[in-house]
Every structure is written in C-alpha cells, then in structure tokens.
Amino acid sequence: MKRNLFLYLYGAIIIFEGVFLVFSNHFTFHTTKYTLGIILITGAIIALMTAFTSQRKQVEFAYHEVHALAMFVYGVSVLLFVNDLDILSYLTAFLLFFYSISEIIFCSWLFNLANKVKFQILLIRVILGLAVGIGTVVFMNYFAINKTMVMQGFGILVTIIGINVMLYIPIMTTKTINE
C-alpha cells in the first residue's frame, strides 16, 4: 500500500475532479475555474511523485510523467486563460482527447511486453480509453444545446479516467513488478 500511495492519491484526485465537474453547475464559474486549476496542478505534482518514486526503466512509468505534464499544463491553462465556459469546455475536450490517445498508445506499449501484463485489464483500459475519446465527441455534439450537460458529461469521463488510473496497479504481473 505504501509503495502505491501516490498512485492512489493521484487516482483519487482525478476522481474528485470528475465528481466536482458533474456538480459544477451548483457553483459559480470562478469557483469552478479555480478549483479545477488547483486540483489538477496538485494532481500533476502527485503524478510526478508517482513517476519519480517508481522504477524509471519500465515503459509504463513514463505514463505518469506524460500525464503529469498534461495535467499541469491543463491546470495552469485553466487558471490563466479560461474566461468562460466555452473555453473551459474546449480545453477540457482537448485534455480528454489527449488522454484517450495516450492511453491507447500506452496500452500498445504494454501489449509489447507480451506475457508480463494481465491482458484482461489491458483490454479494459483500451476500452476505457476509447470510451473517453468517443464520449468526448458525443458530449461536444451537444455543446450548443446544453453547456452544463457537457460539463457534467466531461465529469463522468474524468471520473472514468480516475478509475482507470486506479486500475494501473494490477495490470503488471508480479514477475514484472519484482524485476
């Protein structure tokens, strides 16, 4: 548990952000903006700590470094450049697309490890990555109709990402973790 503490915190912060987005219509825009920015910068720092406390020679630990950078840039961009719900939605959609593509690429890297991964979890992660990408397209389709619903949908997708981060721990077999 101690070894994966930062990973659990990282996943929990992402889940909290997703739940916050689902209920963001109950808060003012500025409260939403600053809370998202601060939560994501904090999550990025913890993701970076996850990457640095892990073995850097394994391919899958680069995942946390890339996502930490993306979360940090997103968090800072939300704090500095977002002035209305439109920009926040487009920026969030970009982050979700980035996540979807990087998750699929990450899973293909893990697949190349052949017998060192749990294929059932790898398949679930690919499906979740695809679901986030497709879900982003679907929710952005309704952007002109109901912006609040889009942000709630994005919240659900971000919660899925947090759950996906939590699935990271059992993907590697014991043999690989011990190497």
Order of alpha helices (4+ residues) and beta strands (2+ residues): alpha-alpha-alpha-alpha-alpha-alpha-alpha
